[in-house]
Amino acid sequence: MEIDTVRHVLRRFRELEKERRTWEAQWQEIIELMLPNKGKWSEESHNKGTKKHGNIVDSTALYALRILAAGMHGGLSSPARPWFRFSLKDKELENAEGIGKWLQDTQERVHAVLSGSNFYPTVHAHYAELLQPLVQRVF
């Protein structure tokens, strides 16, 4: 039975890989136009010291991508304000002695750790990568 499951998973994986390959050329084109320093799809695309932004003729899409990513960053995960809160489903338990304070202290520590790490620059870059296809379609 385990062998059948493994075979099924491997077969499904190969099918999904095949499906993905049909999109890779389009993804590569989007990356070359929007974020040329990101995305390595093959061994040939590794940095060989050449300029990667030669296909960009108009920076409108790049500018729109930056604005949209900044808006998402500020709205979803702003470093300037708390954007998540720790709580319990059971509000009675949350109001019990010490539990609410522990949740608040832990939340503040997590905010401090995120602020002291590279989370915010990284998440901003991820928003830009997520938005590439959308901005590419518009422009």
Residue pairs with C-beta under 8 A, 6 or more apart in sequence:
24 41
27 39
27 41
27 133
28 39
28 41
28 45
30 132
30 133
30 136
31 38
31 39
31 41
31 132
32 52
32 55
33 55
33 56
33 61
33 136
34 61
34 62
34 65
34 132
34 135
34 136
35 65
35 128
35 129
35 132
36 52
36 53
36 55
36 56
37 52
38 129
39 45
40 46
56 62
60 139
61 135
61 136
61 138
61 139
64 135
64 138
64 139
65 128
65 131
65 132
65 135
66 128
68 127
68 131
68 134
68 135
69 124
69 127
69 128
69 131
70 124
72 127
72 131
73 120
73 123
73 124
73 127
74 80
76 83
76 127
77 83
77 120
77 123
79 114
79 115
79 120
82 107
82 111
84 107
84 110
85 107
86 103
86 104
86 106
86 107
86 110
87 94
87 103
88 94
88 99
88 103
93 99
94 100
94 103
114 120
